[in-house]
Amino acid sequence: MDRSLGVLLAALRRRVRSTGARFFVGSLVVGLACAIWLPSPGASGGAVALEGALVVIGIAAGLAAASSAGSLPEDRGSGIHAWLAATACPRAVLRAAPAVAGVVVTVAVSLGATSLAAGMLASSGIHVPTLRTTPLAVVDSRIDDPAGSVGSTVPVEIEFRPRFRSPEAANVGSIGVAFDERLGPIHPVTVRGRNVLELPTGRSTRVRSLDPGIDLTVVSARRIDGSASFLANVLRAGLLLGLALAAIAPIAVLLSRFLSASSAVAASLLLAGVGVLHGPLLELAADAQGVEGASIASAILHGATWLAPDLSVVARTSEALVGHVLSPAAFAGLSSPAIHGAIALLLLAFLPARRVDA
C-alpha cells in the first residue's frame, strides 16, 4: 500500500515540478488578468468578466488534463518507468498512476485558477448579483404553483419568447401582461430577457399578453428564494469545470499507450471539444438525417459523440453568468464523464501494453 501511494505521489510530483508547469501557471495568471480586467465596466461588465474568466479556467483545465498524455512517454524516455516496473508495485497501479495524477492536477488547476479569479474579481469590485432560485415546471406557458401557501405572492423570474404578428410589433420593447384570464392588474414586462413578477401562490398561473400584436411563450420560470454569495458561486462553477474535464486525463494517458505524446494530446483535446459540444452535435446529427445524402455525416457525428465523454454539463456554468446559484442538480451531470473516465482508467490499468515496461 505504501509503495503504491509512493508511485502515485511520484507521478504527481513529476507533473508539478516540470518546466512546462511553471510556464503554464504564468500564462494562466496573465490570461485571467486579461479576461477580468480588460472588459469595459458597465451594466453587464461583471457577467462579461466572469465569462472570460470561466473560459480561461476551462481551457487551462482541459490543457492540464490533455497534457497527461505526455506522462508515460516522458517516463519511458527518462528510464523512470522501467525502474519502477522492476519494483514490487502492482502493475495496475503503475499503469494508472499517471492518469490519477492527471485527474488530481486538473481539479487542482481548476480550483486554483478559480480561487485566483475570485480574488481578482473581489479586489476589483466586480460581481454579478446572485440569487438562490428554484426551477418551476412550465407546461403550455402555464407556470406551476410557486409555493404551497394560499393568499400570498412570491417573486418569480420568468423568461419569455415573443412571437410577433406584424413587423411593427418587433420594435416594441415592453408590453403589459395579466395573470390567467383576468384583465387586471396589468404588469409591464420586457419582451426580451428575464422579468421578475409577483405570482400568486397556491395555484398554477398562466401569464397572458395584453398586446394583440405579440404572443408570449413562457420558456422558463424560477422562484426567487433569496440572495447568495457571488464568490461562492464562482468557486462552484470552477469546481464543476474541473471535475468534468478531469475525465479527459485517463483517456489521454490511455491514448498515449498507442500514440505519440503529441498525437495523444491533440486527440484528447479534440475529444474534449466534442464532449463540450455533445448536445449541439447530436441536434446537428438529427437534422442531418432528414437531408438527402447526409446519412454518412450524421453517422460520423453520432460516432464522435459516442467516443467522446459527454461534457455538456460544462454549459451549466452559464447559470453563474445570469446570477443563478449552481444547485446540486447541476453536478448530477458529472455522472456521464465520470463513467467514461472510469472505463478509460480500468482499461489503462488492466490492458497489457506492447512494451514490457508497461
Steps between C-alpha positions, in 0.01 A plus 500: 500500500780742591685413179188561291442836669864590442465430127190721481672784685808466278284531188336809646834663589636445149199685359523792741878555493546508124613811314179496298297519821663830601443648154142375512432672834646829376289490184192420706547803724546730200195350328278551805619857546421585138159329512393678820653845473489575127118505455354847540281551807129530453168345584615162369868548579495247784346228285745568216800485736374181661432341163855578385643361823300176469614458140865537606448259791332245274781520244761466774328197653462339158869554420601361839293188439617450140865552594475183708563324169867599527559328834560144379720594199711728721538231765607245241750741349657583837515137611288562811222278374732204444645545851156514658393191304778306670358577846236299681232761429189348336499550125142636507606778738810572292294536182224706662724736700548758219122511440419545869764772521341665195159501664642658817696760302194592289276556802780687681561727200130577472455575871824698521415707193146555626627616841737741327220626276272548801771706669543716190126552470464590868795740498357679196147521639367297208201282577177357363193526727436138591172344609394168642222374276275197462400393146125479442327268255359671190241322283343685206604837649331415829732536800472249781404608852807693629426414864248320718332778696183675376440871523853627439737568213862415434750650251549281193757557225342429162661482157273560201531416133303752288319427175427815303186521288621796295830670408401803706459287814865395481602852605304483826725474803248444779135406529239437767407152619228361726467180699267230365190648337471804725551846352661643810726580649715574198874430542755655264769260373782518249442289191858376490694382801400406853228660712416472869127483576312447824294186435223379728568181694274203548419448131659489157502820296489585131658831401305652209612775263269800474656620175309363197814522287722284723453149636718403796612144574645426844838332445602456864400611847691503828377587846741745668591375847748770600846639434821294503877552498640581157853380580374169639309449177816570299680228698216258429528573128875441507457173688243385244742578216787317667303187583352478151826549309691268734338211309729583206817413698455118505397508133814698413730257682325203337550652156870555575536123529442475125587847366784747536469761772415783260241291313339385825480858631343620175251212497409565865434868434285405201298259715461770765365742240257241366390421857427864581296532178326167561145636498529728193678224305218254570247761387704556184513124439121476543450785251740337253295179495222683320732625225559285194855366484588616850465162673878450505555837666232416756665166576838671544353751743330223698826304510694801621256565784516131594880497523531829689377543858182702536630830639183699430480555878764771441222716356336510843767748611312760294248511785758695700511763225131581542520500880358156577655284770635172367284243676598140581291398198758670277766258628280199421612532138851396606392134508545455124861632475585315823390170345698573184812584702459193723479270197817654355674463838405131524620433146822682576559303820418150376561507126854371432718724288728401218800617704637279774542797734128580498 
